[in-house]
Amino acid sequence: MCDWLHEQGIKHIGLDSDGDIHKLIPIWLDAGIDHLWPFEVQAGMDVVEIRRTYGHDLALMGGVDKRAISTGGEAMRAEVDRLVPLVEDGGYIPEMDHGAPPDISWEAYSDYTEYLKFRMGRG
């Protein structure tokens, strides 16, 4: 499928996959997939580690621990701060590792988005 897509002029191919995907990433890269998300922190996925391992061969999106967002305050800020170098390095879009669960209050979510904008130089 990836070969056919590339033949059609599709440059990048992404895949949404949940859970612990460490063992699958090399197979997917060999197949031609070069973008993955959401990198579930709770399943042991760490986008910082994945970038160290695969460099820019793999574009990343996700990997923001929703539990830190739910906790808020310093835990949330530390989680965002941990990921800023990946954003600056390129090829990474910070996003919660799935949608916001019901235990994230509107206030906590708003604080997260405002802090993320601030750290990205947009606030």
C-alpha positions in Angstrom: 0.0 0.0 0.0 2.8 2.5 0.9 4.6 1.8 -2.3 1.4 2.4 -4.3 0.8 5.7 -2.4 4.3 6.8 -3.0 3.9 6.0 -6.7 0.8 8.3 -6.7 2.9 11.2 -5.4 2.0 10.9 -1.7 5.2 12.0 0.0 4.3 11.2 3.7 2.2 8.4 5.1 0.9 8.6 8.7 -0.5 6.0 11.0 -2.6 6.3 14.1 -1.7 3.5 16.5 -2.4 3.1 20.2 -0.6 1.2 23.0 3.1 0.2 23.1 4.3 0.3 19.5 8.1 0.1 20.1 8.5 -3.2 18.2 6.3 -2.1 15.3 8.0 1.2 14.5 10.9 -0.4 12.6 8.5 -2.5 10.5 6.4 0.5 9.7 9.4 2.6 8.7 10.6 -0.2 6.4 7.1 -0.3 4.9 7.2 3.5 4.1 5.3 5.0 7.0 7.0 8.1 8.3 4.5 9.8 10.6 3.0 8.3 13.8 0.6 9.4 16.5 -0.7 9.6 19.3 2.2 8.1 21.4 0.3 7.0 24.5 2.5 7.9 27.5 0.4 5.6 29.7 1.5 2.7 27.4 5.2 3.5 27.9 5.6 5.6 24.7 7.9 8.6 25.0 8.3 10.9 22.0 11.7 12.1 23.4 13.0 8.6 23.4 11.5 7.8 20.0 13.2 10.9 18.5 16.6 9.9 20.0 16.1 6.4 18.4 14.7 7.3 15.0 15.7 11.0 14.5 13.9 12.8 11.8 13.0 9.6 9.8 9.8 9.7 11.8 7.5 12.7 12.2 5.8 12.7 15.6 2.5 14.0 16.9 1.1 13.5 20.4 2.9 12.2 23.4 1.6 14.9 25.8 0.7 13.0 29.0 -3.0 13.7 29.6 -2.5 12.8 33.3 -0.2 15.7 33.7 -2.8 18.0 32.1 -5.4 16.7 34.5 -3.1 17.3 37.5 -2.4 20.8 36.3 0.1 23.3 37.8 3.7 22.3 37.9 3.1 18.8 36.6 1.4 20.2 33.5 4.2 22.9 33.0 6.9 20.3 33.4 5.3 18.0 30.8 5.0 20.9 28.3 8.6 22.0 29.1 9.9 18.5 28.5 8.6 18.5 25.0 9.6 22.1 23.9 13.0 20.9 22.6 11.2 18.5 20.2 9.1 21.3 18.8 12.2 23.4 18.3 13.9 20.5 16.6 11.1 20.2 14.1 9.0 17.3 12.9 7.0 17.2 16.1 3.5 18.5 17.0 2.6 18.5 20.7 -0.8 17.1 21.3 -2.4 15.1 24.1 -2.0 11.4 23.6 -5.7 11.2 22.7 -8.6 13.5 23.4 -9.1 15.1 26.7 -10.7 12.7 29.2 -13.5 13.8 31.5 -11.2 14.2 34.5 -9.5 17.2 32.8 -11.4 20.3 34.0 -12.0 23.2 31.7 -9.7 25.3 33.8 -6.9 22.7 33.6 -7.3 22.4 29.8 -7.4 26.2 29.4 -4.2 26.5 31.6 -2.6 23.9 29.4 -3.4 25.5 26.1 -2.3 29.0 27.4 1.0 27.6 28.7 1.6 25.7 25.5 1.0 28.8 23.4 3.3 30.8 25.7 6.1 28.1 25.4 5.6 28.0 21.6 6.1 31.8 21.5 2.5 32.5 20.6 1.2 33.8 24.0 
